[in-house]
């Protein structure tokens, strides 16, 4: 049951049973019979709720007697059984998500107005799947919030909001003001600046509240259709907390990011500051990354000289790697492996020959190898022969044959 996304609880003789099963068929779904009104145990599944409970007691076609204008007694009894079942689910788990196919007027307002319950008589495919996906998203976000509450604080994201750099201080100030007002937030910036983690820290988990807040990652690279879906959520009253790439303004100018979405979200994103521009913050940023900051004091100055193209995420990885290399002992410069230096050292020892798609004569490949080797040895034929593992005279012969000297 815990791995099942949807449980459809439906009356055995429901007139639209096949249609409902078809509407839910693109998700893992288990079909169960609606308990009869006389059955006392309305939730018999060992206290476990699926991601979404879908309840169909009768449906609009059988909910009322159109000739007499009165409620069908059988339909009323089935609806009462369904109401009891939903109440049991909400009692079992206050964060339960329930989609009911019935006439809304037949359901108590106290249930219909609960954030995790949707009561609708519509069986239009788009409407059904939109309601279902919204409830599934809410359930997933609430579960993530529960996990987040038990997780340790993101120390690096918190440290990123403290800075000696003016623009970084302004970023923290603006984020705080927007959060206090419950306003939309768009945090733009380069990869590695921990945009998502900073937003989750600032909002203190409210981005996990699917009923109130929608979190969107890299909103400016969504398709126009998906951007429109975000705009619909804004019009429905949901708060949007989003990250955007460093190219947001350019994508807006090029028409790749919709202006109506841009202005609906406030019209002015908050921007992160690259680590290269705030290297004076390295002391407390390193302290947030490591278990023993005192062991790092001698190497922080070394870190200040690095351009940090990968920003805060790169710093996090470098410090983790250094602590592993140090093996619990004092950390020195020798334990710092910066990605750019690592790549450069690999390339210095690499043997690279580029072969075009159109092909190349073997003599040209040999000529290029000899040219690279002679350049690396400053035309020292003896050293070049050693590196190529050939005799000195044999190398001279090949050089003459390929027109590379006498």
N, C-alpha and C positions, 0 to 999 in steps of 0.2 A: 504493500500500500504506500509506503513512504516514497517509492520511486515513481508512482503513478501521478501524472500531471492533473488529470480530470476524472471525477466520478460523476456519472449521470445517474440520478435517482429518479425513476420515471414510473408512472402508473402502468400496470401491466397492459391495460387496454387503451393506452393513450392513442388518440386518433392520428397523431403526427410523430409517432415514435420513430419511424424510419427516417423521416426528414431531419429530426433532431440528431439522430446518430450520424447521419451524413454530414451535418453541419460541423460536428465535432471530430470528424474522422481524421483530420490532419494532425491531431494531438493524441498522445497515448491516453486512451479512455477506457474506463471500466464501467459497465452498465449494471445497475442494481435496481431491484424492484422497490417501489415506494412502500414503506410499511403500511399495513392496513390501520385504520383509525383505532381499532381495538387493541393493537399490539402496544404493550407498555414500553418496550425497549426500542426507542426510536433511533438510537445511535449504537449499533451492535459491533463496532469495529475496534474494540480494545483501546479506546481513547486516542486513536490516531486519525488525524485529518489529512486528506490529500491536498494538493496545491489549490484545487478549485472544486467546490461542490456545485453541481448543476442540478436543479430540482424542477421537475415538470409534473405537477399533480394532474392537470387535465388539459390545459391549453384553452385559448380563447374560443374555439369553435364549440366546446362543450361546457364552458363555464357558466352559461346562462340559458334559460329557456326563452327563446326569442318570441314564441307565440304568446306565452303568458306574461312575459316581461319580468319573471321572477327567477331567482337563483335556483339552479338545479340542485336538489338536496344531495345527490351523490357527489356532485362537484364540490359542494360546500364541505362535505366530510373529508374529501381528499385534500382540499386546500388546508383544512384544519390540521390534518396529519402532516402536511408539508411544513406548515408554520411551526408545529411542535418540533419537527426535525431540525429546522433552521435554528430555532432557539437553542436546541441541544448543542448544535455545532458551535454557536457563538458563545455558549456557556463553557464548552470544552476548551475553546481557544478564541479569545477576544479579537485576535487578528485573522480569523477565518475569512475566506473569500467565497461568496455564494452568489450564483447567478440563477434567478428564478424565472421560468417561463409561465406566466400567469397574468391575469388581469390585476394591475397594481391596486385597484380599488378594493380588491378582496383581501389585501394584506394589511396588517397593522402598521400604522405610520411609524411606530417605534422601531420596527424592523426595517422598513423601507428606507429610513433616513440614516441607517448605520453606514459608515464609510465603506465597509466591506461587502455590502449587499446591493445588488441591482435586481429590481423586479421589472420585467418588460414582457409585453405580449407580442412584440415584433419577432418574426422569424425570417427577416431579410438577412441574407448571408453576410453582407458587409457589416450590418449592425451587430449581429450575433458574435461574429469573430472579433469585432472591435471591443465589445463589452468583455468578452472572454479574455482577450489578450491584456486589456487594462487591469482586470482582476488578477491575472497570473503575474503581471509585472508588479502589482502592489504586493502580492504575497512574497515574491522573491526579494523585493526591497526591504520588507519588514524583517524577513529572515536574516538578510545581510546586516540590518541594523542591530539585531540581537547579537550576532557574532561580533560586530564592531564594538558593542558595549563591553564585551568580555576581553577584547584585545587591548594590548598596551597602547599608550598614546604614541602617535607618530612624532617622535622627538625632532626629527630633521624638518618636517613640515612646520612644526611650531617655531623652530629656530630660524627658518627662512623668513618669518615675519618680523624678526628683529634685525635691524641693520643700521650701519653708520652711513649708508648711501641714501641720499635724499629721495630718489625715485622709488627705492625699495621701501622706505618708510611711508611714502605716500601710498604705495600699493596696499600696505597693511592697513593704513587708516581708511582708505576707501572701502576695502573689503569689510571692515568692521562696521562702517556706517550702513552699507547696503544690507548686511545681515541684521543689524538692529531694526531696520525698517521692513525687513521681510521682502526686499525688492529682488527683482531678477539680477543675476550676476553672470557676467561673461568675463572669464579670465583668460587673456590671450598671452602667448609667449612661445619661446623656442622649446623644442623637445628637451626633456631632462630637467626642466625648471620645476618639476613636481606640481604642475597646475592642479591635477585632480586631487592629489593628496592635500595640498594647501586648502582647496575648497572644502574638502571633507572636514579638515581641522577647524576652519573658520565657522562652518555651519554646524559643527558639533553634532553631526549625524542627521541633521534635518534633511540632507539630500537623500537619505535612505527612506524617508517617509513618502512612499509612492502615492498616498492619497492626497498629499499637499504639494509635494515638490517633485519635479522631473529633472533628473541629472542627465546631461547630454555631453558626450566627449567629442571634441573637435567638431563643433557644430557647423563651422564654415565649410567643411568638406562633405557634408551630407548632400545627397541628391536634392534637387529642387522639390521633389515630391515629399521627401522626408522632412525638409525644412518647413513645408506647408503643414505637415502633421504636427510639428512643434508649435507652429503658430495657432493651430486649432486648440491645442492644450492651453496656450496663453489665453485665448478667448474664452475658454471654459473656466478660467480662474485659477489655473495651476501656476505655481511659481516655477521658473526655469533657472537652474544653476548649471552653467555650461563652461567648458573649456573651448578655446579656439587656437588655431595655429598662429604663428608669428606673421603669416601672410594674409590675415583677415582683411585688412584695409585694401590690399591689392585685389583680393578675390571679390570684395564688394565693388571696387571700381570696374572690374572686368565683367560684372554681372553674374559671377558664379555663386555669390552669396546674396540672397534676396534682401532688398532694402526694407521691405515691410517687416521681415523677421528682425533685421538689425535694429530698426527703430522701436519695434514692439518690446524688445529686450532692454531698452534704455538708450540705445544709440551711441554709447561710448564705453568700450570695454576697458577693464582694468588690465594693466600689462605687467608681466613679471620682468625682472631685471636679470640679465645673464650673469653667471657667476664671475665671468672675466671682468665685469664692471664693478663688482663688489668684493674684491679679494681681501679687503680689510676685515670682512666678516668671517674669514676662514677660522679664526680662533674658536668662536662659539659654534660654528657649523661643524667643525671637526669634533668638538666636544659632544655634539648631539649624535654623531655617527659611531663613536667608539666607546668601549667599556671603561678604559682608563685614559682620560685626556692628558694626564701628567706625562705619560710616556711619549706623547706626541709633540711636546713643546719645542724640541730641537729640530723637528722636520717641517713645522708649519711654514717657516720662511722659505724652505725649498718648494713647498706647494704654491706659494704666492707667485712664483716665477712662471708657472704653467698657465696656458691660456684657457683651459677648461672648456673645450668645445662641447663636451657632453653635459656641462652644467652640474647641478646638484646631484643628479643621478650618477654621474661619473665619479664625483667625489665619494659618494656612498660606496660604490664598487671598489674604488682604489683603497679606501680605508679598510674595508672588509678583507681585501686581498692581503694588505700589509699585515694585518693582525694574524692572518693564517700563516704567513711566511715567518713572522716573528715567533710563532709557537708559544705564546704566553710570556715571552721575554721582552726586554726593552726594544722599542721600535726605532730603527734608524733609517737614514736615507737609503741604505741598501735594500730595505724592504719595500720601498715605494716603486711600483712599476706603473708608470703613466702610459696610457694606451698609445698616444702618439709616438713616444719613445720606443715602445715595444714594436710597433709597426715599422718604424724607421730602421730599427736594428734588424728586423726580419728581412726588409728589402735590401739592406746593405749586403746580406749574405745570400740573397736569392739569385738564382740563375733564371733569367727571363728572356725568352725569345718569342716574339710576336709573329705568328703565321697568319697571313691574310686569307680570307675565304677563297680568293682566287688561286691560292697556292703560291709556292715559291721554289725555285731551283735549290737543290741541296747545297750547291756551291755558295749560294747567297747566305744560307743558314750558317755554314762554316765560316764564311767571311765575317759575319756579324759577331759570332762567338769570339773569333780571333781579335776583332776590333775592340770588343768590350774588355777582353783579358789584357790586351796591350795597354788600353787606357787605364785600367785599374793598377797595372804594374809600372806605369810611366815608361812604357816601351822597353822594359828590362826583359830581354828575350829569355834569359836563364830562369827568372822567376815565373814568367809566363809559361814556359815549358813545364816547370814544376807543378803549377796549378792545373795545367791541362793533362798532366800525367803522360807526357810524350818526351822523347829525346830532343835535345837542343837543336841538332842538325835536321831532324825530321820536321820540327816546327819551322825552321828557316825555309825548308823546301816548300812547305805548304803556304807560307807567307808569300814566297816568290810566285808560286803558281796562281795565287789569288790576287796578285798585284798589291801586296801590302808591304813592300820593302824588299831589300836584297838579301 
